Amino acid sequence: MATESSEGEEETKLMGGNPQLVVDGDLREMAKNAAWSVSSCKPGNGVSSLRDDNYETYWQSDGAQPHLVNIQFQKKVKLQLVALYVDFNLDESYTPSKISIRAGDGFHNLKEIKTVELVKPTGWVYISLSGSDPLETFVNTFMLQIGVLSNHLNGRDTHVRQIKVYGPQPNPIPHQPFQFTSTEFITYSTLR
């Protein structure tokens, strides 16, 4: 169930969550080579807890909302999916309830592309970055910002256990409009 908001970004309500991370085979994790930063954190619960593949650790913010996670890339990348691991059963009032996704070239021109409302999520929550137009299957950006706008039960600080960012697999042959997968097709992919 998605509704359009006045600024033009899409607002979605997501319920539940998936205990296992399940991602399409044609997507790859893009954020491992990015520079990560957070707006605030408690000692021992910083940005490294978001990337350690451990569901027991978490980033805990420390300060006023919105709580921000900034992901900056060295070059422009195509992003298609954001996956967050949150657990309402363990974190209760620390669990995010409203999240904003922004993209841009840097802090100076971030534009909100998605607003998502989470209803007692437990597990992986998937946020597609594709637009309402079928041709907009990804976001081309230097920077992605994930903002926690509010928490369940009016909590002040937030817990996010894992974040993964996915984009499409690169075409193995540059300047080739098609992706040939077998060795035989790749052999005959160019004309002499």
NUTOR-961163 format. One line per field, with one value per residue: residue in three letters; z, y, x of N, C-alpha, C in turn; residue number from 0. Coordinates in pm, 1 decimal, always signed. Each point is the difference from the previous one (the first is absolute). Example, Ala and Ser with C-alpha at 12.3 -4.5 7.8 and 13.67 -1.06 7.14 Angstrom:
<atoms>
aa	[ala_ser]
n_z	[+780.0_-72.0]
n_y	[-569.0_+105.0]
n_x	[+1319.0_-35.0]
ca_z	[+0.0_+6.0]
ca_y	[+119.0_+119.0]
ca_x	[-89.0_+82.0]
c_z	[+0.0_+73.0]
c_y	[+120.0_+109.0]
c_x	[+90.0_-77.0]
i	[0_1]
</atoms>
This chain:
<atoms>
aa	[met_ala_thr_glu_ser_ser_glu_gly_glu_glu_glu_thr_lys_leu_met_gly_gly_asn_pro_gln_leu_val_val_asp_gly_asp_leu_arg_glu_met_ala_lys_asn_ala_ala_trp_ser_val_ser_ser_cys_lys_pro_gly_asn_gly_val_ser_ser_leu_arg_asp_asp_asn_tyr_glu_thr_tyr_trp_gln_ser_asp_gly_ala_gln_pro_his_leu_val_asn_ile_gln_phe_gln_lys_lys_val_lys_leu_gln_leu_val_ala_leu_tyr_val_asp_phe_asn_leu_asp_glu_ser_tyr_thr_pro_ser_lys_ile_ser_ile_arg_ala_gly_asp_gly_phe_his_asn_leu_lys_glu_ile_lys_thr_val_glu_leu_val_lys_pro_thr_gly_trp_val_tyr_ile_ser_leu_ser_gly_ser_asp_pro_leu_glu_thr_phe_val_asn_thr_phe_met_leu_gln_ile_gly_val_leu_ser_asn_his_leu_asn_gly_arg_asp_thr_his_val_arg_gln_ile_lys_val_tyr_gly_pro_gln_pro_asn_pro_ile_pro_his_gln_pro_phe_gln_phe_thr_ser_thr_glu_phe_ile_thr_tyr_ser_thr_leu_arg]
n_z	[+0.0_-107.9_+56.4_-82.9_+37.6_+68.2_+50.9_-28.2_+122.4_-2.1_+61.3_+71.0_+24.9_+81.9_-5.6_+120.5_-72.5_-63.7_+68.7_-126.9_-31.0_-80.1_-89.9_-101.5_-81.9_-62.9_+134.0_+24.6_+109.5_+10.0_+124.7_-35.7_-113.6_+71.3_+17.5_+119.2_+34.7_+127.8_+24.2_+70.4_+108.1_+68.0_+96.5_-97.3_-40.5_-66.5_-104.7_+68.8_+92.8_-91.6_-2.1_+123.9_-66.2_+109.4_+16.0_+77.9_-92.8_+35.9_-90.6_+101.8_-39.2_+4.0_+8.3_-53.1_-28.9_-127.5_+7.4_-37.7_-108.3_-19.7_-127.3_-7.5_-131.8_-43.6_-60.8_-102.5_+81.1_-54.2_+71.5_+45.0_+107.6_+105.9_+71.8_+92.4_+99.4_+39.6_+132.0_-24.1_-8.6_-49.3_-94.1_-17.4_+95.5_-10.5_-34.8_-116.4_-8.4_-20.9_-125.1_-21.0_-131.4_+4.2_-117.4_-36.6_-41.7_+102.7_+115.3_-93.1_-64.9_+121.0_-67.5_+69.3_-6.7_+129.7_+46.0_+102.2_+24.4_+109.4_-8.2_+119.3_-67.3_-43.3_-26.2_-119.4_-16.7_-113.0_-39.3_-96.6_-72.8_-66.3_-100.0_-13.6_-73.4_-83.5_-65.9_+115.0_-36.5_-5.7_+98.6_-78.0_+94.3_+60.4_+49.7_+101.0_+42.7_+109.5_+9.6_+129.9_-47.5_+28.8_+128.0_+18.4_+49.6_-97.4_-34.5_+75.8_+51.7_-94.2_-31.6_-77.8_-30.1_-118.7_-91.9_-107.1_-96.5_-89.0_-101.1_-127.1_-43.0_-6.7_-117.1_-18.0_-104.4_+12.7_-6.5_+70.7_-82.1_-33.4_+91.2_-59.9_+30.6_-114.8_+7.9_-53.7_+73.1_+104.1_-44.5_-26.7_+103.8_-70.4_-87.1_-96.2]
n_y	[-115.8_+73.0_+113.5_+91.3_+57.9_+112.1_-48.8_-104.2_-14.0_-126.3_-17.5_-92.2_-91.6_-40.0_-123.4_-47.8_-93.7_-19.8_-115.7_-39.1_+37.3_+37.1_-6.4_+65.7_-101.9_+87.1_-2.2_+104.9_-32.8_+124.3_-10.3_-114.6_+68.2_+25.5_+131.0_-57.8_+72.7_+32.3_+49.4_-112.3_-35.3_-102.4_+16.8_-58.4_+91.8_+7.2_+59.7_-42.6_+28.2_+94.8_-22.0_-46.4_-1.7_+72.1_-82.1_-34.9_+55.1_+127.4_+88.1_+72.0_+76.8_+124.0_+46.0_+118.6_-21.9_-25.9_-132.6_+26.6_-78.0_+40.2_-28.0_+24.3_+11.4_-62.0_-79.7_+49.8_-48.3_-113.8_+48.3_-119.1_-37.6_+36.2_-77.3_+9.7_-32.3_-6.8_+14.1_+10.7_-132.6_+27.8_+88.5_-44.0_+93.0_-79.9_-70.4_+24.6_+106.4_+103.6_-40.3_+85.3_-19.2_+53.6_+59.2_+7.7_+113.1_+53.0_+47.8_+76.7_-114.9_-50.3_-96.5_+19.1_-130.3_-29.3_-14.6_-71.1_-49.5_-32.8_-114.0_+20.0_+46.9_-122.7_+28.8_-52.2_+130.7_-20.9_+97.1_-9.5_+31.0_-95.7_+83.1_+85.2_+60.9_-92.5_+111.0_+49.6_-85.2_+112.0_+35.2_+99.3_-30.7_+107.7_+31.9_-84.2_+56.4_-74.3_+57.2_-17.5_+19.3_-123.4_-30.4_-130.0_+10.1_+88.2_-102.7_+33.7_-95.5_-41.8_-120.3_-12.8_-125.7_+13.1_+45.3_-36.0_+36.7_-20.0_-36.4_+33.1_-126.5_+29.6_+59.0_-131.2_+38.9_+91.9_+98.3_-100.4_+19.2_-118.5_-78.3_-42.3_-113.8_-60.2_-89.5_-81.4_+55.7_-2.5_-122.0_-7.9_+73.8_-8.0_+97.9_-71.2]
n_x	[+84.9_+3.1_+34.6_-42.9_+113.3_-11.5_+115.7_-78.7_+56.1_+35.1_-118.9_+64.5_-91.8_+98.5_-47.6_+28.2_+54.5_+112.8_-5.4_-11.0_+124.2_-99.3_+99.8_-53.6_+20.8_-79.3_-3.2_+80.1_+67.1_-45.1_-42.5_+57.3_-1.2_-108.6_-7.3_-4.9_-105.9_-8.4_-120.6_-20.9_+71.6_-48.2_+90.6_+69.7_-86.2_+115.2_+54.4_+104.7_-89.6_-12.0_+132.2_-17.5_-115.5_-17.8_-102.9_+101.1_+78.6_+7.9_-40.6_+44.0_-99.8_+45.5_-122.7_-22.9_-127.5_+17.0_+7.2_+124.3_-9.1_+125.8_-27.0_+132.6_-18.0_+111.7_-87.8_-64.3_-94.1_-41.4_-100.7_-37.8_+72.0_-72.7_+82.0_-95.5_+83.7_-126.5_-9.7_-130.1_+7.2_+120.8_-29.2_-121.3_+11.6_+106.2_-107.8_+60.6_-79.5_+80.2_+28.0_+97.5_-9.5_+122.5_+8.8_+128.5_+60.2_-62.4_+46.6_+56.3_-17.8_-11.8_-60.1_-110.5_+30.1_+4.8_-124.1_+45.7_-119.5_+68.2_-68.7_+56.7_+104.9_+14.1_+126.3_+27.8_+13.0_-69.2_+82.1_-90.8_+105.0_-65.0_-17.2_-99.4_+92.7_-51.3_+33.3_-51.0_+93.8_+72.9_+82.8_+39.1_+91.6_+52.9_-120.0_-12.9_-111.7_+11.8_-118.7_+21.5_-123.8_-43.2_-22.9_-12.4_-120.1_+18.2_+76.4_+105.0_+78.5_+83.5_-45.0_+105.7_-32.2_-52.3_+85.0_-69.6_+84.0_-96.7_+78.0_-27.2_+13.7_+130.4_-13.5_+25.2_-71.8_+96.8_-84.7_-46.0_-102.2_+49.4_-52.7_+110.9_-61.4_-21.1_+96.9_-88.5_-96.3_+82.0_+30.6_-129.4_+36.4_+113.4_-14.6_+58.2]
ca_z	[+0.0_-12.3_-25.8_-39.4_+92.1_-69.7_-61.9_-116.9_+33.6_+24.7_+138.2_+2.2_+132.3_-2.1_+122.0_+15.0_-27.3_-39.4_+85.8_-83.2_-106.3_-130.7_-101.1_-137.7_-45.5_-89.4_+79.3_+78.8_+112.1_-51.7_+102.0_+70.4_-37.2_+24.3_+127.2_+84.7_+118.9_+67.8_+62.0_+138.9_+46.8_+135.5_-8.2_-22.5_-87.9_-113.3_-136.8_-24.8_+38.3_-111.9_-111.1_+47.6_-27.5_+127.9_+38.8_+143.4_+16.9_-62.7_+12.3_+85.8_-11.1_+126.9_-27.4_-49.5_-131.1_-63.0_+8.6_-139.9_-46.8_-127.8_-77.7_-109.9_-96.2_-69.8_-133.3_-9.4_-5.4_-17.3_+117.0_-26.8_+116.3_+132.5_+92.7_+140.0_+97.2_+124.7_+79.0_+96.4_+118.6_+88.2_+16.2_+35.8_-31.6_-79.5_-137.6_-88.1_-52.7_-126.0_-58.3_-122.8_-82.4_-82.5_-89.8_-62.8_-25.6_+128.2_+101.1_-44.4_-91.3_+21.4_-32.0_+55.7_-105.9_+56.6_+141.7_+31.9_+136.4_+42.6_+103.5_+83.6_-84.8_+58.9_-109.1_-112.0_-66.0_-130.8_-51.9_-140.3_-37.7_-132.3_+0.8_-47.0_-142.9_-19.1_-51.5_+111.8_+80.8_+95.1_+27.8_-35.7_+102.3_+70.9_+143.7_+48.3_+141.1_+61.1_+117.1_+87.8_+37.2_+126.8_+51.6_+61.4_+138.7_+17.7_+50.0_-38.5_-75.4_-88.9_-23.7_-130.1_+18.6_-123.2_-121.7_-124.8_-114.7_-119.4_-132.5_-104.2_-38.2_-118.4_-124.6_-10.1_-122.6_-13.1_-122.4_-57.5_+55.1_+52.1_+90.7_-40.6_+118.6_-28.7_-68.0_-144.4_-38.0_+13.6_-112.1_-122.4_+32.3_-82.1_-142.9_-53.1]
ca_y	[+115.8_+118.0_+122.7_+110.8_+112.5_+127.9_+34.4_-82.0_-127.0_-105.1_-44.6_-139.4_-60.8_-135.8_-75.4_-125.8_-6.0_-133.9_-38.1_-27.5_+96.1_-61.5_+103.8_-47.5_-36.4_+99.8_+116.6_-16.8_+93.2_+112.4_+93.1_-42.0_+90.4_+136.7_+63.0_+1.7_+85.1_+12.3_+130.9_-13.4_-138.9_-30.3_-67.3_-143.8_-30.7_+90.3_-40.9_-135.0_-96.9_-13.1_-70.7_-116.4_-122.3_-60.6_+50.4_+31.7_+136.0_+100.6_+141.5_+72.5_+143.9_+71.6_+140.2_+36.4_-52.0_-130.8_-71.4_-14.6_-84.8_+53.4_-94.4_+77.5_-82.0_+73.4_+32.8_-12.8_-140.0_-29.5_-69.8_-51.2_-56.5_+15.1_-100.1_+33.4_-101.1_+59.8_-101.4_+62.3_-84.9_+25.7_+141.5_+71.3_+142.4_+38.2_-45.6_+106.9_-14.8_+75.8_+14.0_+78.5_-30.0_+116.0_-22.8_+121.0_+4.9_+25.7_+52.4_+125.5_-12.1_-124.2_+7.4_-113.2_-82.7_-100.1_+4.2_-129.9_-18.8_-138.2_-38.0_-107.4_-90.4_-93.7_-64.2_+84.7_+81.2_+36.6_+126.9_+13.7_+138.2_+26.8_+97.0_-43.6_-27.0_-130.2_+18.6_+40.3_-120.5_+24.3_+138.6_+24.8_+98.4_-2.2_-8.0_-45.6_+30.9_-66.0_+78.1_-53.4_+116.8_-27.4_-136.2_-55.3_+39.3_+132.2_-12.2_+110.1_-54.7_-109.1_-115.3_-65.1_-109.3_-18.8_+68.2_-43.1_+79.2_-82.3_+56.6_-103.2_-53.8_+69.5_-76.3_-47.5_+49.2_+142.6_+51.0_-106.8_+21.0_-122.6_-75.6_-138.3_-74.9_-121.5_+19.8_-1.0_+129.4_+102.7_-19.7_+55.8_+122.5_+111.1_-24.2_+43.9]
ca_x	[-84.9_+84.2_-72.3_+85.4_-2.2_-4.4_+127.6_+25.6_+62.1_-97.3_-7.2_-41.0_-13.9_+52.4_-27.4_+72.6_+142.8_+43.6_+112.9_+116.7_+26.1_-22.8_+17.6_+7.1_+133.5_+58.8_+39.5_+121.9_+13.6_+77.3_+45.9_+122.2_+108.7_-44.7_+34.9_-119.7_+2.1_-129.0_-16.4_+41.0_-1.6_+47.7_+130.1_-7.4_-113.2_+15.4_-28.3_+52.9_-103.7_-94.0_+62.7_+74.9_-76.8_-37.5_-132.0_+0.6_+51.8_-85.8_+33.2_-93.5_+18.3_+10.2_-27.6_-132.4_-39.6_+13.5_+126.5_+40.6_+109.2_+45.4_+80.2_+57.1_+73.9_+105.7_-49.6_-145.0_-40.6_-141.3_-51.4_-133.5_-67.8_+58.4_-51.2_+28.3_-39.4_-48.3_-70.2_-90.2_-11.2_+113.7_+33.4_-122.9_-9.1_+116.9_-21.5_-49.3_-135.8_-8.3_+133.6_+9.6_+117.6_+35.3_+113.4_+51.8_+143.9_+64.6_-92.3_-60.2_-114.8_-73.9_-142.6_-72.7_-57.0_-89.6_-32.0_-57.1_-48.4_+17.3_-95.1_+56.1_+79.5_+95.4_+72.4_+43.9_-101.5_+53.2_-50.9_+37.4_+28.8_-53.8_-108.1_-131.2_+14.3_+66.8_+135.7_+84.3_+22.5_+108.1_+37.4_+139.1_+34.1_+127.0_-22.9_-129.7_-19.6_-114.7_-37.8_-104.7_-78.5_-68.4_+10.6_-120.5_-28.2_+61.3_+137.3_+88.0_+113.2_-40.8_+87.9_-4.7_+96.0_+78.6_-45.1_+63.4_-44.3_+21.8_-14.4_+5.8_+130.8_+51.4_+8.6_+138.9_+62.8_-30.7_-60.6_-80.9_-133.9_-58.2_+84.9_+13.7_+40.1_+75.8_+128.8_-22.4_-57.0_+103.7_+92.5_-57.8_-70.7_+46.2_+15.4_+128.9]
c_z	[+0.0_-30.9_-38.0_+105.0_-80.6_-68.6_-122.2_+32.1_+37.1_+147.1_+2.7_+144.4_-10.1_+133.7_+3.0_-23.7_-33.7_+86.9_-77.5_-107.1_-133.1_-103.3_-135.6_-40.3_-90.1_+73.3_+75.7_+109.2_-40.4_+108.4_+70.4_-33.3_+23.3_+133.2_+79.9_+114.9_+58.4_+68.9_+145.6_+36.1_+144.2_-14.6_-11.3_-91.8_-121.6_-133.5_-29.4_+36.2_-110.3_-108.0_+40.2_-21.4_+127.2_+44.9_+147.3_+25.9_-74.1_+13.2_+89.6_-9.2_+139.3_-28.5_-54.3_-136.7_-100.4_+19.7_-141.6_-17.8_-139.2_-67.7_-123.7_-85.0_-71.5_-140.2_-0.1_-18.5_-20.4_+119.1_-23.0_+125.3_+127.0_+89.0_+140.5_+87.4_+129.7_+73.3_+109.0_+128.7_+99.3_+35.5_+40.4_-39.2_-77.6_-147.9_-86.3_-46.6_-130.7_-47.3_-129.5_-72.2_-90.5_-84.7_-61.2_-23.5_+128.3_+96.2_-49.3_-87.8_+14.3_-26.4_+54.0_-113.1_+52.4_+147.5_+31.8_+146.4_+33.7_+115.3_+71.5_-80.1_+82.3_-114.4_-105.6_-61.2_-128.9_-49.0_-142.0_-31.7_-137.7_+12.0_-51.0_-150.5_-18.3_-53.8_+110.0_+92.0_+103.4_+19.5_-30.1_+89.6_+53.0_+149.4_+29.7_+148.6_+48.3_+129.5_+78.4_+55.2_+132.0_+35.2_+52.8_+144.8_+36.9_+62.1_-52.8_-85.6_-78.5_-3.0_-142.6_+3.2_-123.2_-110.1_-116.1_-112.4_-125.9_-128.0_-103.1_-25.8_-122.0_-120.8_-17.7_-124.8_-16.4_-138.8_-72.4_+60.0_+63.9_+95.9_-43.8_+117.8_-31.8_-75.0_-151.1_-47.7_+9.0_-114.8_-126.6_+24.0_-82.7_-146.1_-43.6_-121.2]
c_y	[+122.9_+120.4_+108.1_+110.3_+128.7_+35.3_-84.6_-129.7_-98.9_-39.7_-139.0_-45.8_-145.2_-67.2_-125.3_+14.0_-143.7_-39.8_-28.5_+107.3_-72.5_+112.1_-65.9_-28.0_+102.5_+130.4_-31.3_+106.6_+110.2_+78.9_-42.1_+89.5_+146.4_+51.4_+17.3_+97.3_+6.1_+135.9_-1.6_-147.4_-7.6_-69.3_-151.8_-42.8_+91.1_-64.1_-141.2_-108.0_-20.1_-93.2_-131.1_-134.0_-76.8_+62.5_+37.9_+141.9_+97.5_+138.1_+61.4_+147.5_+62.1_+147.7_+18.4_-62.6_+112.7_-56.7_-39.5_-100.0_+49.9_-100.8_+74.8_-90.5_+85.4_+38.9_-20.7_-146.8_-9.7_-83.6_-36.6_-39.5_+31.2_-104.7_+36.6_-117.0_+72.1_-104.4_+65.9_-80.9_+25.1_+147.9_+89.2_+147.2_+52.2_-35.3_+114.8_-26.7_+78.2_+29.1_+79.3_-38.6_+120.7_-34.5_+131.9_-10.8_+19.6_+54.6_+120.8_-17.6_-133.3_+23.0_-125.7_-78.3_-101.3_+28.2_-128.0_-2.6_-148.3_-29.3_-123.9_-100.1_-89.9_-75.1_+101.4_+69.8_+50.8_+127.7_+15.1_+147.8_+35.0_+93.0_-57.9_-30.3_-133.4_+11.5_+41.3_-119.1_+19.4_+149.1_+12.3_+112.4_-16.0_-25.2_-45.4_+32.5_-67.5_+74.4_-69.1_+120.7_-17.8_-147.0_-46.6_+48.9_+132.5_-6.0_+111.4_-48.7_-122.6_-111.2_-48.5_-103.3_-23.0_+85.9_-55.0_+84.5_-76.6_+79.9_-110.4_-46.4_+76.8_-93.1_-45.0_+49.2_+147.4_+34.3_-106.3_+11.2_-124.2_-67.0_-145.4_-79.2_-123.8_+34.8_+7.3_+133.5_+110.7_-8.2_+68.0_+132.7_+121.0_-41.6_+50.3_+85.0]
c_x	[+90.1_-86.7_+98.8_-9.9_+13.3_+131.7_+31.4_+71.1_-108.8_+2.7_-61.1_-11.7_+44.6_-26.2_+85.7_+148.1_+34.5_+119.7_+129.1_+14.3_-11.0_+3.5_+12.1_+145.2_+65.5_+34.7_+128.7_+5.6_+96.3_+73.5_+128.2_+119.0_-35.1_+53.5_-129.1_+19.9_-140.5_-6.3_+43.8_-0.6_+45.0_+135.1_-17.0_-112.7_+0.2_-29.6_+52.6_-101.1_-103.9_+52.4_+67.9_-70.5_-37.0_-131.9_-7.5_+50.9_-90.0_+62.7_-105.7_+32.1_+5.4_-21.2_-139.8_-26.3_+3.6_+140.3_+39.5_+114.0_+35.2_+91.7_+48.8_+89.1_+102.9_-40.7_-150.8_-36.5_-150.5_-44.9_-145.5_-77.3_+79.2_-65.6_+45.7_-40.7_-33.1_-83.2_-83.6_-8.4_+113.2_+14.6_-117.7_+4.1_+120.7_-16.7_-52.4_-143.2_-18.1_+141.5_-10.0_+128.5_+23.0_+121.6_+43.3_+149.5_+79.5_-103.6_-78.9_-124.4_-74.7_-148.4_-67.4_-66.3_-100.2_-20.5_-75.0_-42.3_+8.9_-95.9_+52.9_+84.2_+92.0_+65.7_+40.7_-120.1_+63.3_-67.3_+52.4_+20.1_-54.3_-120.5_-130.3_+0.8_+72.9_+142.9_+98.0_+22.3_+109.9_+18.4_+148.0_+51.5_+142.0_-20.1_-141.5_-6.1_-127.6_-29.2_-109.9_-74.6_-73.3_+14.4_-135.0_-10.7_+66.0_+139.5_+88.3_+116.7_-45.6_+104.1_-24.1_+112.3_+88.2_-60.0_+80.7_-60.3_+37.8_-23.0_+9.9_+143.0_+50.0_+1.9_+144.9_+72.5_-36.7_-55.6_-81.6_-140.7_-61.5_+97.5_+0.3_+55.4_+81.8_+128.0_-19.7_-58.0_+104.4_+100.4_-49.6_-71.3_+44.7_+12.5_+137.3_-17.1]
i	[0_1_2_3_4_5_6_7_8_9_10_11_12_13_14_15_16_17_18_19_20_21_22_23_24_25_26_27_28_29_30_31_32_33_34_35_36_37_38_39_40_41_42_43_44_45_46_47_48_49_50_51_52_53_54_55_56_57_58_59_60_61_62_63_64_65_66_67_68_69_70_71_72_73_74_75_76_77_78_79_80_81_82_83_84_85_86_87_88_89_90_91_92_93_94_95_96_97_98_99_100_101_102_103_104_105_106_107_108_109_110_111_112_113_114_115_116_117_118_119_120_121_122_123_124_125_126_127_128_129_130_131_132_133_134_135_136_137_138_139_140_141_142_143_144_145_146_147_148_149_150_151_152_153_154_155_156_157_158_159_160_161_162_163_164_165_166_167_168_169_170_171_172_173_174_175_176_177_178_179_180_181_182_183_184_185_186_187_188_189_190_191]
</atoms>
